[in-house]
Amino acid sequence: MLRSAGRDAPTKPREEKDSTRRWVVPLSDVLVDGEMERAVAEVVRSGWWSMGPRVAEFERSFGELCDVKHSFAVANGTAALHLALLAIGCGPGDEVLVPSLTFVAAANSIAHTGATPVFCDVIGPHDLTVDPADLEAAVGPNTRAILVMHYGGHACHMDEILELATRHGLPVIEDAAHAPGGEFRGRACGTLGAVGCFSFFSNKNLPMGEGGMVVTQDDELAKRIGLFRSHGMTTLTWDRHRGHASGYDVVLRGFNYRLDELRAALGIVELERLPERNRARGQIVERYRTALDGVAGISMPFATRPEVLAAHHLAVIVLPEGRTRQEVEPAIIARGVQTSVHYPPIHRFSAYSDPSQRSLPVTDLVADRLLTLPLFPHITDAQVSAVIEAVLASV
Ligand SMILES: *Cc1c(COP(=O)(O)O)cnc(C)c1O
């Protein structure tokens, strides 16, 4: 159950936070309060720090949020992706379709199963999720799965994606690292395909340092995910500690991708605040949209779609045609506003460059014009104004 204890004011004066001091507006930021400190201190005092009751509670609460049958907390979002791919049986000789415009963790996880990532294009400057038509064009005899990413917390075009996946008999893995609390047609992002993967890295919507979650409705996949998470062992240390089990067998060659109790305790507190914080993010994005979309050639992707409840992980703008991030960014940074890019396309990295790869005209068209603006739930009105002024003065 989620706890309903009242909230304390932040206990640390802002000046103590060295990590963000140099920016007038950092790209993202976390709030620290007494409830979080107490939750972690309680775990420290308990003397049980590895996966145990708090991880189980975090999984249960996250599963309730998503209305999904199985949830597995893991060490990070990359581990979540790797587990999802292993669970569906992905391996050497297989191809996995994946957008190039995503975090490299997706391609690395595919490669580490022995499979090959096949990069696909996005829809357009107005919608940076993967293009279902290009997925369809990329399906071949060796295609084993489709890995989609809900960019910025905006659900992909799942009707078309699930239809083509079903038609070709391919499982869909959702990289929902940006989308905890996001929905498509009233269902949680991450629960639409075969397996959903989340990240709880510090700059994500549900921050806890490092952490992740794998969710699925499928009992067989769940069994494999649970085994791969902990060495393929049939019992857990916690079960043996409680006297519920003594020996174990190893039924597949797994990993240690477990989450620990300290981070689970943080996650339980953060989860309680997620819906309200996602709403706050949405309001900030609307301020950016009103001030910047269609102004001076700037556009802001992801206008509202009625079937999508966005988690608003990112505030991304597309710079005017002919302008590049490289030209514009220094002037914004000079005003103390931290910016970023989501993402340098994976197909341009040396580890993935391949002369025979598919052409990705839309990704190549927008990649150098993408700019991510600061976004966190407690950003002040003055900070939002400073960002808007910095962008308008710099384009
Ligand atoms: C953050 C992120 C990941 C990886 O998660 P980690 O927890 O950092 O391992 C994967 N995919 C996307 C889209 C992400 O944003």
PDBQT file of the ligand as one rigid body, heavy atoms in Angstrom, charges set to zero:
ROOT
HETATM    1  C1  LIG A 401      17.029   6.363 -19.309  1.00  0.00    +0.000 C 
HETATM    2  C2  LIG A 401      16.643   5.553 -20.472  1.00  0.00    +0.000 A 
HETATM    3  C3  LIG A 401      17.025   4.218 -20.604  1.00  0.00    +0.000 A 
HETATM    4  C4  LIG A 401      17.999   3.536 -19.700  1.00  0.00    +0.000 C 
HETATM    5  O1  LIG A 401      17.690   3.568 -18.374  1.00  0.00    +0.000 OA
HETATM    6  P1  LIG A 401      18.846   3.485 -17.259  1.00  0.00    +0.000 P 
HETATM    7  O2  LIG A 401      18.032   3.391 -15.997  1.00  0.00    +0.000 OA
HETATM    8  O3  LIG A 401      19.641   4.737 -17.334  1.00  0.00    +0.000 OA
HETATM    9  O4  LIG A 401      19.638   2.269 -17.526  1.00  0.00    +0.000 OA
HETATM   10  C5  LIG A 401      16.559   3.507 -21.701  1.00  0.00    +0.000 A 
HETATM   11  N1  LIG A 401      15.771   4.084 -22.628  1.00  0.00    +0.000 NA
HETATM   12  C6  LIG A 401      15.410   5.368 -22.539  1.00  0.00    +0.000 A 
HETATM   13  C7  LIG A 401      14.526   5.937 -23.595  1.00  0.00    +0.000 C 
HETATM   14  C8  LIG A 401      15.836   6.148 -21.478  1.00  0.00    +0.000 A 
HETATM   15  O5  LIG A 401      15.477   7.436 -21.420  1.00  0.00    +0.000 OA
ENDROOT
TORSDOF 0
